[in-house]
Amino acid sequence: MSTAGTVHGLEVCIFRTPPVQRVTILITCLIGATLGEFPAGTAIGAIAWGSDPQLRVYLEKLGGGHIVEMAYSGGWSGPKDLVGSIADTTLSVCCWGNIQIRFYFQRVVNQIQEFCWNGGWVNGATIPTS
């Protein structure tokens, strides 16, 4: 089984390989790459900007409980641990300008957390879920 989506020409395909409960995430643009195996149901968010292109993929680390970043700037780097989350969190990401990145995920304390890049990563707003 596979799913796919496109963000600014960045195609993200997720392939599920039964009976192993893992997924392989394939990122294609002008370049192609396989980022490896991650837990089944892995939350994933991807953004792209610039003509070079610059790509960032955010997903749940193998074993759960952490969000990691994979970066493409002429070559892939990562995964880089960014922040703790609940296992099996959902993830949403957006970017704008010169470059502002925001992603949102569920924290262990049952809140939605904004995580922000403005030249460095910082916690943003905390949104209660009740």
C-alpha positions as CSV (number, residue, x, y, z in Angstrom):
1,M,0.0,0.0,0.0
2,S,1.3,3.5,-0.7
3,T,0.2,7.1,-0.4
4,A,1.6,10.2,-2.0
5,G,1.3,14.0,-1.8
6,T,2.9,17.0,-3.4
7,V,4.3,20.2,-1.8
8,H,5.8,22.8,-4.2
9,G,6.9,20.1,-6.7
10,L,8.1,17.9,-3.8
11,E,6.5,14.5,-4.0
12,V,6.3,12.5,-0.9
13,C,5.5,8.8,-1.3
14,I,4.9,6.5,1.7
15,F,5.2,2.7,1.0
16,R,3.9,0.3,3.6
17,T,5.6,-3.1,3.6
18,P,3.5,-5.9,5.3
19,P,4.0,-7.8,7.4
20,V,6.7,-5.6,8.8
21,Q,5.0,-2.6,10.5
22,R,7.3,0.0,9.0
23,V,7.1,2.4,6.1
24,T,9.7,3.5,3.6
25,I,9.5,7.2,2.8
26,L,10.6,8.2,-0.8
27,I,11.2,11.8,-1.5
28,T,11.5,12.9,-5.2
29,C,11.9,16.3,-6.8
30,L,14.5,17.0,-9.4
31,I,16.5,14.6,-7.2
32,G,15.4,11.3,-5.8
33,A,16.2,9.9,-2.4
34,T,15.0,7.2,0.0
35,L,15.1,8.4,3.5
36,G,14.8,5.0,5.2
37,E,12.3,3.1,7.3
38,F,10.1,4.7,10.0
39,P,7.3,3.4,12.1
40,A,4.0,2.5,10.4
41,G,1.6,5.5,10.7
42,T,4.6,7.9,10.9
43,A,3.6,11.6,10.9
44,I,5.3,13.5,8.1
45,G,5.4,17.1,7.0
46,A,7.5,18.5,4.1
47,I,8.3,22.0,2.8
48,A,10.3,23.3,-0.1
49,W,11.5,26.7,-1.1
50,G,13.9,28.4,-3.5
51,S,15.0,27.5,-6.9
52,D,18.0,25.4,-5.6
53,P,15.7,23.7,-4.1
54,Q,15.8,23.7,-0.3
55,L,13.8,20.8,1.2
56,R,12.9,19.9,4.8
57,V,11.1,16.8,5.9
58,Y,9.9,16.4,9.5
59,L,8.8,13.1,10.8
60,E,8.6,10.9,13.9
61,K,11.8,9.2,14.9
62,L,11.9,5.4,14.8
63,G,10.7,4.3,18.3
64,G,8.4,7.3,18.6
65,G,8.4,10.3,20.9
66,H,10.7,12.6,19.0
67,I,10.4,14.8,15.8
68,V,13.4,14.7,13.5
69,E,14.4,16.9,10.5
70,M,15.9,15.6,7.3
71,A,17.4,18.5,5.2
72,Y,18.3,18.8,1.6
73,S,20.6,21.7,0.6
74,G,22.4,20.2,-2.4
75,G,22.6,16.8,-0.5
76,W,20.7,15.1,2.3
77,S,21.6,15.5,6.0
78,G,20.0,14.2,9.1
79,P,18.0,12.9,10.8
80,K,18.5,15.7,13.4
81,D,16.6,15.4,16.7
82,L,14.5,18.5,17.3
83,V,11.9,18.1,20.0
84,G,10.0,15.5,22.1
85,S,6.4,14.6,21.3
86,I,3.9,11.9,22.1
87,A,4.3,8.7,20.2
88,D,2.1,8.6,17.0
89,T,1.6,12.4,17.0
90,T,0.2,14.1,14.0
91,L,2.3,16.8,12.4
92,S,1.6,19.9,10.3
93,V,4.3,22.2,8.8
94,C,4.3,25.5,6.9
95,C,6.9,28.1,5.7
96,W,7.0,31.6,4.2
97,G,9.3,34.5,3.6
98,N,13.1,34.3,4.0
99,I,12.6,31.5,5.7
100,Q,10.1,31.2,8.6
101,I,9.2,27.6,9.4
102,R,6.5,26.5,11.8
103,F,5.4,23.0,12.7
104,Y,2.8,21.8,15.1
105,F,2.6,18.5,17.0
106,Q,1.1,17.0,20.1
107,R,3.2,17.1,23.3
108,V,3.3,14.5,26.0
109,V,1.2,16.9,28.3
110,N,-1.7,16.7,25.8
111,Q,-1.2,20.2,24.3
112,I,-0.5,21.3,20.7
113,Q,3.0,22.8,20.5
114,E,4.2,25.2,17.9
115,F,8.0,24.9,17.1
116,C,9.5,27.8,15.2
117,W,12.6,28.5,13.0
118,N,13.6,32.1,12.8
119,G,17.4,31.5,12.3
120,G,17.2,29.0,15.2
121,W,14.7,26.6,16.7
122,V,12.5,27.9,19.6
123,N,9.2,26.8,21.2
124,G,6.3,29.0,20.0
125,A,2.7,29.0,21.2
126,T,1.2,26.3,23.3
127,I,-2.4,25.5,22.4
128,P,-4.5,23.7,24.9
129,T,-6.6,20.8,23.6
130,S,-9.5,21.2,26.0
